[in-house]
Amino acid sequence: MEDRNNSVVFTDKIHEGNMDTSKDKVDVSAEMTSHAKVSDDDPVQLFDCCLVDHSGRQFACAHDHCQHQSSCFKTDQLQEKLIFHELRFHPEDRMIWCEEAFPDILRFIGSEPIVEFPDYRFIFNHRYICKDGRISQFMHEGSLTFTNDIWMPSLNLKVFFEIADIKSDETIVLTLFKYDADNGYQKVFSKEYGGICSSVLSKRELEIIKLCHEGMSSKMIAEKLNLSIHTVKNHKRNSMEKTTTHNITELIHYCIKSNWM
């Protein structure tokens, strides 16, 4: 993933035996990557509606103008004459979501084969600042919706509720599920953000593996990190030995499964 003018560019997943070529690199369209920008005017990325906790009578505006426009709630979710208190997105979690979690969704979806009717579910938690100043965790659950013939997901939120009594730490856990006709929804991606990484790999080794996952060859990585290509290959080999994996594809999957990247 490269930062070009604050937009996010993703590449296709690495194929075994093709470590030193950029032939499989896919540059996702500007329309897709523009949604992954972090902007002060856009506090949450790609929710298809505002977030309403009906049981707790709280809401978070996905468009930053619910207080100024009565029509902001796209589905008239607040028609009932009750007082709903506004929640503010926690700034640290918002940055993690925009810079790490949502780009991971894009990267994962970009590595999946395009099908006519994709069916994915998501679950993740996020901290909000309540009206009285409390910081509380909320759970989000819903489906990924693909529109306008673009392989670009939006978050179709179905469940939003407070989980402060269940989860009190500061980590964000994102899980994706994919529907299988034989077995129902199966977990295909899970990652924890904001916690302490317990990886057996060094920071440099993880950095190189992440760049491999983004489609960069050893030569490209060496140029980007100002290293020799021999050093890059040694880091890859040492990483495989530490994780008892046999190729770069296995190594990447091992790191993702271990929540190291």
Backbone hydrogen bonds, N-H to C=O, Kabsch-Sander energy under -0.5 kcal/mol:
donor,donor_aa,acceptor,acceptor_aa,energy
2,E,9,V,-0.9
4,R,2,E,-0.8
4,R,7,S,-1.7
5,N,3,D,-0.6
7,S,4,R,-1.8
8,V,33,T,-0.6
9,V,2,E,-1.4
18,N,15,H,-1.8
21,T,18,N,-0.8
25,K,22,S,-1.6
27,D,25,K,-0.5
28,V,10,F,-0.8
28,V,26,V,-0.9
33,T,29,S,-2.4
34,S,30,A,-2.1
35,H,32,M,-1.0
36,A,33,T,-1.6
37,K,34,S,-1.2
39,S,37,K,-0.6
39,S,42,D,-0.6
42,D,39,S,-1.5
46,L,44,V,-0.6
48,D,155,L,-2.3
51,L,60,A,-2.5
52,V,50,C,-0.6
53,D,58,Q,-3.3
54,H,52,V,-1.0
57,R,53,D,-0.9
58,Q,53,D,-1.9
59,F,85,H,-2.2
60,A,51,L,-2.7
68,H,65,H,-0.9
69,Q,65,H,-1.9
72,C,69,Q,-1.6
74,K,72,C,-0.8
76,D,73,F,-1.9
79,Q,76,D,-1.1
82,L,80,E,-2.2
84,F,82,L,-0.6
85,H,57,R,-2.6
87,L,59,F,-3.6
88,R,129,I,-2.4
90,H,127,R,-2.0
94,R,90,H,-2.6
95,M,91,P,-1.9
96,I,92,E,-2.1
97,W,93,D,-2.9
98,C,94,R,-2.6
99,E,95,M,-2.8
100,E,96,I,-2.3
101,A,96,I,-2.2
102,F,97,W,-3.1
104,D,100,E,-1.6
105,I,101,A,-1.7
106,L,102,F,-2.3
107,R,103,P,-2.7
108,F,104,D,-2.6
109,I,105,I,-3.0
110,G,106,L,-2.6
111,S,107,R,-1.0
111,S,108,F,-0.9
112,E,108,F,-0.6
112,E,109,I,-1.1
121,R,177,F,-2.3
122,F,142,G,-2.4
123,I,175,T,-2.0
124,F,140,H,-2.1
125,N,173,V,-0.7
126,H,138,F,-1.8
128,Y,136,S,-2.8
129,I,88,R,-3.4
130,C,128,Y,-0.6
130,C,134,R,-3.2
133,G,130,C,-1.9
136,S,128,Y,-2.6
136,S,134,R,-0.5
138,F,126,H,-2.3
139,M,161,F,-3.1
140,H,124,F,-2.8
141,E,159,V,-2.2
142,G,122,F,-1.9
143,S,156,N,-1.9
144,L,120,Y,-2.1
145,T,143,S,-0.5
145,T,154,S,-2.7
147,T,152,M,-0.8
150,I,147,T,-1.9
152,M,150,I,-3.0
154,S,145,T,-2.4
155,L,46,L,-3.4
156,N,143,S,-2.8
156,N,154,S,-0.9
157,L,155,L,-1.3
158,K,141,E,-2.7
159,V,141,E,-2.7
161,F,139,M,-1.5
163,I,137,Q,-2.9
166,I,163,I,-1.5
167,K,163,I,-3.0
172,I,193,Y,-2.3
174,L,172,I,-0.5
174,L,191,K,-2.7
175,T,123,I,-2.6
176,L,189,F,-2.9
177,F,121,R,-2.6
178,K,186,Q,-2.6
179,Y,119,D,-2.5
180,D,184,G,-1.9
184,G,180,D,-2.7
186,Q,178,K,-2.6
188,V,176,L,-2.5
189,F,176,L,-1.4
191,K,174,L,-2.3
193,Y,172,I,-3.4
197,C,195,G,-0.5
206,L,202,S,-2.4
207,E,203,K,-2.0
208,I,204,R,-2.2
209,I,205,E,-2.2
210,K,206,L,-2.5
211,L,207,E,-1.8
212,C,208,I,-2.1
213,H,209,I,-2.4
214,E,210,K,-1.3
215,G,212,C,-1.9
216,M,211,L,-2.2
221,I,217,S,-2.6
222,A,218,S,-2.5
223,E,219,K,-2.0
224,K,220,M,-2.3
225,L,221,I,-2.7
226,N,222,A,-0.7
227,L,222,A,-2.5
232,V,228,S,-1.9
233,K,229,I,-2.2
234,N,230,H,-1.9
235,H,231,T,-2.2
236,K,232,V,-2.0
237,R,233,K,-2.5
238,N,234,N,-2.9
239,S,235,H,-2.2
240,M,236,K,-2.1
241,E,237,R,-2.0
242,K,238,N,-2.2
243,T,239,S,-1.7
244,T,240,M,-0.7
244,T,241,E,-0.5
245,T,240,M,-1.9
251,L,247,N,-2.3
252,I,248,I,-2.5
253,H,249,T,-2.3
254,Y,250,E,-2.5
255,C,251,L,-2.2
256,I,252,I,-2.4
257,K,253,H,-2.6
258,S,254,Y,-1.7
259,N,256,I,-1.6
260,W,255,C,-2.8
261,M,255,C,-0.7
